[in-house]
């Protein structure tokens, strides 16, 4: 979905980023977590989680 329409849904970026992080693909996960944050979502818990994972 992200490849077809990268601006469609912030949660897709978050979910893929956290999945990649959990599977130890840290460089790839950072790409999707940063793109999630660019959506400027109002979900503070996910925003903080994404920032924490990027800094790990």
GUZA-497605 format. One record per residue: residue in one letter; residue number from 1; x, y, z of N, C-alpha, C, CB in turn. Coordinates in steps of 0.1 Angstrom, whole numbers, plus 5000, padded with zeros to 4 digits. Each point is the difference from the previous one (the first is absolute). Glycine has a CB too. Example, Ala and Ser with C-alpha at 12.3 -4.5 7.8 and 13.67 -1.06 7.14 Angstrom:
2
  aa    i  neast  nnorth   nup  caeast  canorth  caup  ceast  cnorth   cup  cbeast  cbnorth  cbup
   A    1   5132    4943  5078    4991     5012  5000   5009    5012  5000    4981     4988  5012
   S    2   5015    5023  4981    5009     5011  5000   4992    5011  5008    5012     4994  4978
END
This chain:
56
  aa    i  neast  nnorth   nup  caeast  canorth  caup  ceast  cnorth   cup  cbeast  cbnorth  cbup
   X    1   5008    4988  5000    4992     5012  5000   5009    5013  5000    4982     4987  5012
   X    2   5028    5012  4996    5009     5012  5001   5006    5003  4986    5005     4995  5024
   X    3   4999    4995  4969    5006     5002  4987   4990    5006  4990    5015     4981  5004
   X    4   4973    5015  4997    4989     5005  4990   4996    5014  5004    4993     4977  4996
   X    5   5006    5026  5017    4995     5013  5004   5006    5004  5013    4978     4996  4988
   X    6   5034    5009  5012    5008     5003  5012   4993    5010  5010    5020     4995  4987
   X    7   4971    5013  5008    4993     5010  5008   4987    4995  5005    5012     5017  4988
   X    8   4984    4970  5011    4987     4996  5003   4997    4999  5015    5001     4987  4979
   X    9   5009    5007  5028    4996     4997  5014   5013    5000  5009    4980     4987  4993
   X   10   5020    5022  5017    5012     5001  5009   5002    4987  5008    4996     5024  5002
   X   11   4993    4969  5001    5001     4988  5008   5007    4989  4993    4979     5006  5011
   X   12   5020    4993  4976    5007     4990  4992   5015    5002  5001    4981     4999  4984
   X   13   5024    5014  5017    5014     5003  5001   5004    4996  5015    4999     5019  4983
   X   14   4993    4984  5026    5003     4996  5014   5001    4985  5002    4989     5021  5008
   X   15   5001    4972  4987    4999     4986  5002   5012    4993  4993    4975     5001  5002
   X   16   5028    5003  4986    5011     4994  4993   5014    5003  5007    4987     5002  4978
   X   17   5014    5011  5026    5012     5004  5007   5002    4992  5013    4998     5022  4991
   X   18   4992    4976  5017    5001     4992  5012   5003    4986  4998    4985     5016  5011
   X   19   5008    4978  4978    5002     4986  4997   5015    4998  4996    4976     4998  4992
   X   20   5029    5011  4999    5014     4999  4996   5010    5001  5012    4993     5009  4978
   X   21   5003    5000  5031    5009     5001  5012   5000    4988  5008    4995     5024  5001
   X   22   4993    4970  5001    4999     4987  5008   5007    4989  4993    4978     5008  5009
   X   23   5023    4992  4978    5008     4990  4993   5014    5003  4998    4979     4994  4989
   X   24   5026    5016  5018    5014     5005  5001   5005    5006  4986    5004     4982  5017
   X   25   4987    5023  4976    5004     5007  4987   4999    5015  5003    4991     4981  4985
   X   26   5019    5023  5023    4999     5014  5006   5001    5011  4989    5010     4990  5021
   X   27   4999    5008  4970    5002     5011  4989   4987    5002  4992    5024     4995  4999
   X   28   4969    4994  4998    4988     5001  4992   4989    5005  5009    5007     4981  4986
   X   29   4993    5015  5027    4989     5005  5008   5001    5015  5002    5000     4978  5012
   X   30   5012    5028  4989    5001     5014  5002   4994    5008  4989    5021     4996  5012
   X   31   4980    4999  4976    4994     5007  4988   4985    5001  5001    5018     4990  4986
   X   32   4976    4999  5018    4985     5001  5002   4995    5007  5012    4999     4979  4988
   X   33   5009    5020  5023    4996     5008  5012   5002    5015  4998    5007     4980  5014
   X   34   5003    5024  4979    5002     5014  4996   4989    5005  4991    5024     4998  5003
   X   35   4972    4994  4988    4989     5004  4991   4987    5001  5007    5012     4989  4981
   X   36   4986    5002  5029    4988     5000  5009   4999    5014  5007    5001     4975  5003
   X   37   5011    5029  5002    5000     5013  5008   4997    5012  4991    5016     4989  5016
   X   38   4987    5010  4971    4998     5011  4991   4985    5002  4997    5022     4995  4990
   X   39   4970    4995  5014    4985     5002  4998   4994    5009  5011    4999     4977  4990
   X   40   5009    5027  5020    4996     5008  5011   4987    4996  5006    5011     5019  4988
   X   41   4988    4968  5016    4989     4994  5006   4998    5006  5014    5002     4979  4986
   X   42   4986    5019  5020    4997     5005  5013   5001    4989  5011    4986     5018  4990
   X   43   5018    4970  5006    5001     4989  5009   5014    5001  5007    4985     4985  4985
   X   44   5015    5021  5027    5012     5003  5007   5007    4988  5004    4990     5021  5008
   X   45   5003    4968  4995    5007     4988  5005   5008    4994  4988    4981     4996  5017
   X   46   5013    5003  4971    5007     4995  4989   5011    5009  4996    4979     4989  4992
   X   47   5019    5024  5008    5011     5009  4997   5012    4998  5009    4983     5017  4992
   X   48   5014    4982  5021    5011     4998  5009   5007    4987  4998    4988     5014  5017
   X   49   5004    4975  4981    5006     4987  4997   5009    5000  4988    4980     4990  5010
   X   50   5015    5017  4979    5008     5001  4988   5013    5007  5002    4979     5000  4987
   X   51   5020    5011  5020    5012     5008  5003   5010    4992  5008    4987     5021  5000
   X   52   5008    4971  5010    5009     4992  5009   5007    4989  4991    4985     5004  5020
   X   53   5007    4989  4971    5006     4990  4992   5010    5005  4990    4979     4987  5002
   X   54   5019    5025  4993    5010     5006  4991   5013    5003  5007    4981     5011  4987
   X   55   5018    4993  5026    5012     5004  5007   5007    4988  5006    4989     5021  5006
   X   56   5005    4967  4994    5006     4988  5005   5012    4995  4992    4978     4994  5009
END
